[in-house]
Amino acid sequence: MKNLVTNLKRRNVKIENRFITVLLFTFFLVACSKQAVQPVQQAVITTAAIAAPVVTGFHLNTSTVVLLEDNAGVNALTLDWIGKSAEYTVYTIEAAVSGTGFTNPIELGTTDQNSYGFTVAGLNKYMVKLLCVNNTGKVDIRVKANQDHSSSAPMYSQSIALNVTTYAIYASYDDAHLFRIPGNYQSWNLATAPKIVADSNSIEYEGFINFNTAFPQFLMVKANTWDPMKTYGYIGAGKFGFNGTMLSIFGGAGAYLLQANTNANTFKYTKINNWSLNGTAIIRYDEVDPVMTKESSSLVWSLTADMLIGNFRFRANGTDVISFGQKTDGVNGTPGYTGANIEIKEAGNYTIKLNLQLAGNYTYSITRNIVQ
């Protein structure tokens, strides 16, 4: 009996050893199987091997574009190129002020095709971010190609220069947001009277007016007809209201900033003796402001001068009481009272203009002159 028990124990040990051996072999096979599959999965995820796209043959259908608001829906510019790459290529159209080396480009659009087009309105929307409105300038355009899922650096086409003339998109104001200012300085013609305007929900109206007579008188009309219930005159204490006398300017002929507050029904005016430039872009800016020249009876001032890299503001009467910087609307060439200083990024000779003829739609332009 004792021998029988001993033999059974030995047999069980052999069976256990065989079972353990089978388990280890099975585990080995499974592990090897996973290792064999792993490189295949890695190959699917890793796409660095995809060839970087190549952009050649880039060209524009024109080298000069004059943008006009009346042609807003007309095709203005078409870009074409040859794209040689794997699938999933994304092309981005970039533009920058000519000569800046694309240090601060803007994106004009993206596509997976080998061409891209702009309407007049579509191109103007981007160009006024680089150039002043109502001005002619030069931009550089290129195509950037990226391969989806690729770690390769983007490829670029050569850049091409484009001469562009932009236009301002003027805001319109209804009778609820403007006063017409007919007076003796323009023969009391209501239809052609200058206006002062207010932005939406504002009680402050303002505009620049050229009073060309020594004793200017005027009324404020909130309609396009001589409606007595919408015609305001002087009622005393610096206020306007119904059934008043003529509003008067005491200061002689000249350009004035006229302001009206419809909450207190008060008005005030400031004579603009001159506009000048002040800032680090002005040579000897801490000594004297270069004064701009007024263009006859219009409300346009201009100056041609050498400028430094830096910034400046437009200042009325040589002080900061009334001054303009760049309005924070993303559109170059729109002055704003609280706007940031206007930048000059390259030293040179410039002609700078300030146009205050349309209330609520002021513009300025900066043109670099090529000195022979």
Number of C-alpha atoms within 10 A of each C-alpha: 5 6 7 8 10 10 10 11 11 10 12 11 11 12 12 11 12 12 12 12 12 12 12 12 12 12 12 12 12 12 11 12 11 11 11 11 10 11 10 10 10 10 11 8 9 12 15 13 11 16 14 21 25 19 21 15 10 20 19 18 11 12 13 16 16 14 23 17 15 9 12 15 12 15 14 22 19 14 18 17 17 15 20 15 16 13 11 13 21 17 25 18 20 20 23 24 22 18 12 13 11 17 9 11 17 17 14 18 14 15 13 14 13 16 17 19 16 17 17 23 22 17 20 25 18 18 27 23 17 22 25 23 24 19 18 19 20 19 20 20 26 21 26 19 25 21 24 15 14 18 15 16 11 15 15 20 19 14 19 16 18 20 16 21 21 26 21 22 15 12 10 10 16 11 12 12 18 23 27 23 25 21 21 15 18 18 10 15 13 19 11 13 20 20 24 25 26 22 14 9 8 12 15 18 21 22 24 24 25 20 22 15 14 13 14 21 19 22 23 25 24 22 18 14 12 11 11 12 12 15 21 25 19 21 17 12 8 11 19 25 18 13 13 15 16 17 20 14 20 11 13 13 16 16 20 20 17 19 18 23 17 14 9 10 15 18 19 14 17 16 21 18 12 15 24 22 24 25 19 19 22 23 16 12 14 10 9 13 20 18 19 20 15 18 10 8 11 13 17 18 20 19 19 17 16 15 21 18 13 16 19 22 24 28 21 20 18 20 13 13 10 16 21 24 22 24 19 13 11 13 20 23 27 25 28 18 15 13 16 16 20 21 17 18 13 14 13 15 16 19 15 17 20 23 18 20 18 18 19 22 17 18 24 24 21 23 16 17 13 8 7 3
